[in-house]
Amino acid sequence: MGKRLLPALGLFVLSPLAGEFLLGNLPVTALPALIVLAPLYGGGALLIRELARRKGAGWPGMVLLAVAYGVVEEGLLTRSLFDPHFAGMDLASYAWLPGVGVSAWWTTFVLGGVHAAGSVLAPIAVMEALVPSRAEEPWLGRPGLVVAGVLYVLGAAATALNPDAYRASAGQLAGAAVVAALLVVLALRRPTTLQERTAKRAPGAGPVLGLTLVAGLAFWLAALTIDVLGAWPAVAANVALYAAAYALVARWARRAGWGPEQRFALGAGWMLTYAWHSFPQPPALPATPAVDLAGNVAFAAAAVVLLAVAWSRVRPARGAEETATL
């Protein structure tokens, strides 16, 4: 039983570690915050994966559920979507939409590349690569699913009750709830019939990894140069990047040879992007430069080791699968 739960427990811990610590947003001295972050991030990631696998929604469903997760966290819990001065930023100056009360730039930035990709999808892809024989099946029974749900609710409640959180209007909260609910319904609708794979070969894991790293660089460059290029160009860059990435991966997934190795490469590329990003990223909590650097090095090294182990497992499994089909 314990061995069967290992991938679920791994995802429960990996999601907050990647989403906050590997990213460089929190220093290593803030590790006790995992008491709240693990139920929120890890519980959410587990629920997303288990629901998608149980309903047959696959990765397209997980993408929508991951965005819904971001809407809930940033719209209903931290309320950062509506806070014009969140984390000391002047979001009202970054493509602010007065009628809705949100920054178009912050919304596209935090919901897509940060929460959906970094906190949910990349950790799921890496954990599934670690257990390739169980990558497409549920990891939790009903009791485990209930526990994950309870933990997520507790983490969400602890976050929402933060006295320093922004007080959004009832209309803003209702709007965020409706958007999240629609995304969940869309994600879990009856899956469409899978299309036949084309004879054209999908790119290998190496090219997929390389393109993911390039996409990650473009994503963070758009954020880092927002004061130079302007907010609306950054919004356009984010939307174009997401659309291109989704269309390209969807096209590749219909080709012969697409499988666990390429899905792992997508997750690995985003985690490696987080690893390099942590070094120029100032931590949100006080930490000396030496402590911050030591933490970044430790988390980046741990990520590389984890990815190496995952690759060592997913590649032989793929080779055995291809041999069996010959």
C-alpha positions, -999 to 999 in steps of 0.1 A, spaced: 0 0 0 28 24 10 46 18 -23 15 24 -43 10 58 -27 46 70 -32 40 88 -65 10 106 -50 30 116 -20 58 127 -43 35 149 -63 21 163 -30 56 175 -20 70 183 -55 43 207 -65 49 233 -37 87 228 -39 87 235 -76 60 262 -75 77 283 -48 112 272 -38 127 260 -72 112 291 -87 132 312 -63 102 329 -48 107 316 -13 142 311 3 152 278 19 145 292 53 108 293 45 105 255 42 82 253 73 56 271 51 52 237 34 27 230 62 3 253 43 17 251 8 18 214 5 -20 209 11 -28 238 -12 -4 231 -41 1 194 -36 -35 187 -28 -46 207 -58 -22 190 -82 -33 155 -69 -69 163 -74 -63 176 -109 -43 145 -119 -67 120 -103 -98 137 -118 -83 139 -152 -72 103 -152 -104 89 -138 -125 109 -163 -103 101 -192 -97 138 -198 -60 133 -204 -35 161 -207 -60 186 -224 -82 182 -194 -53 186 -170 -44 219 -187 -78 233 -182 -80 221 -146 -46 236 -139 -58 270 -152 -89 266 -130 -67 259 -101 -48 292 -107 -81 311 -110 -92 297 -76 -59 305 -59 -53 339 -73 -89 350 -77 -105 336 -46 -78 328 -21 -49 353 -23 -71 376 -45 -39 388 -63 -58 391 -96 -78 420 -82 -51 436 -59 -36 466 -78 -6 466 -54 0 429 -49 34 420 -35 45 457 -38 39 458 -76 20 485 -93 -3 462 -112 -26 491 -120 1 502 -144 3 469 -162 -25 466 -187 -52 473 -160 -88 466 -171 -109 490 -150 -143 473 -157 -130 440 -144 -105 453 -119 -76 430 -130 -42 434 -147 -43 417 -180 -5 411 -178 -6 396 -143 -35 374 -152 -19 359 -182 14 357 -165 4 340 -132 -24 317 -145 -4 302 -174 33 300 -170 34 301 -132 5 281 -118 -7 259 -147 28 250 -161 51 254 -131 30 244 -101 8 217 -116 16 203 -151 54 201 -149 54 183 -115 27 158 -128 48 151 -159 79 144 -139 62 122 -113 45 102 -140 79 96 -156 91 82 -124 65 55 -125 60 49 -162 40 17 -158 14 36 -138 16 69 -156 -20 68 -170 -38 52 -142 -52 67 -109 -28 66 -79 -55 71 -53 -85 51 -42 -116 69 -30 -103 73 6 -71 88 -8 -91 111 -30 -111 123 0 -79 129 20 -64 149 -9 -96 170 -11 -97 177 26 -61 187 26 -66 210 -3 -96 226 14 -76 231 46 -47 247 26 -71 269 7 -88 280 39 -55 289 56 -46 309 25 -79 327 22 -80 336 59 -47 356 57 -56 389 72 -33 408 48 -51 394 17 -68 419 -6 -105 423 -1 -121 418 -35 -157 428 -43 -185 403 -43 -188 406 -80 -151 399 -86 -152 368 -64 -184 356 -81 -168 362 -115 -137 342 -105 -158 314 -92 -178 312 -124 -147 311 -146 -131 284 -125 -163 263 -126 -167 267 -164 -131 255 -168 -137 225 -147 -169 215 -165 -151 220 -199 -121 199 -187 -142 170 -174 -167 168 -203 -170 135 -221 -137 131 -239 -138 132 -277 -127 102 -298 -90 101 -302 -77 108 -337 -56 83 -355 -19 91 -354 -3 102 -386 27 84 -401 49 114 -396 73 109 -366 70 132 -336 103 149 -325 123 131 -299 127 141 -263 158 163 -270 141 187 -294 110 189 -272 132 197 -242 151 223 -262 120 241 -274 105 241 -239 137 258 -226 134 284 -254 97 289 -245 106 293 -209 133 319 -217 109 338 -238 83 338 -211 106 352 -184 122 377 -208 87 391 -215 82 395 -178 116 410 -171 114 435 -199 78 446 -193 89 481 -181 109 485 -214 85 470 -239 53 479 -222 25 458 -206 3 451 -236 32 437 -257 40 414 -228 3 403 -226 4 396 -264 37 377 -260 22 355 -232 -10 347 -252 9 340 -283 34 317 -265 6 297 -248 -14 294 -281 17 283 -301 28 259 -274 -6 242 -271 -11 240 -309 24 226 -314 22 200 -287 -13 190 -298 0 185 -333 30 165 -322 8 143 -299 -10 131 -330 22 118 -346 37 84 -344 63 81 -316 48 106 -293 48 93 -257 61 94 -222 96 106 -231 83 137 -248 58 144 -221 86 141 -196 107 165 -217 80 192 -214 79 190 -177 117 188 -173 122 218 -195 99 239 -174 114 227 -141 149 235 -155 136 270 -165 125 275 -129 159 264 -117 178 290 -136 152 316 -129 157 312 -92 192 328 -93 181 363 -106 148 362 -87 148 381 -54 130 361 -26 97 373 -14 108 368 22 140 382 38 171 361 34 208 370 32 224 367 -2 245 337 10 214 318 23 194 327 -8 222 314 -31 228 283 -11 191 275 -13 189 281 -50 219 258 -56 204 231 -34 170 231 -51 184 233 -86 208 204 -79 180 184 -64 158 191 -95 186 179 -118 190 147 -98 153 141 -98 150 146 -136 180 123 -142 163 96 -122 130 101 -140 147 99 -174 165 67 -164 131 52 -157 110 65 -185 134 58 -214 138 20 -207 100 17 -202 94 34 -236 119 11 -253 102 -20 -238 69 -7 -250 81 -2 -285 97 -36 -286 65 -52 -275 46 -37 -304 70 -50 -330 
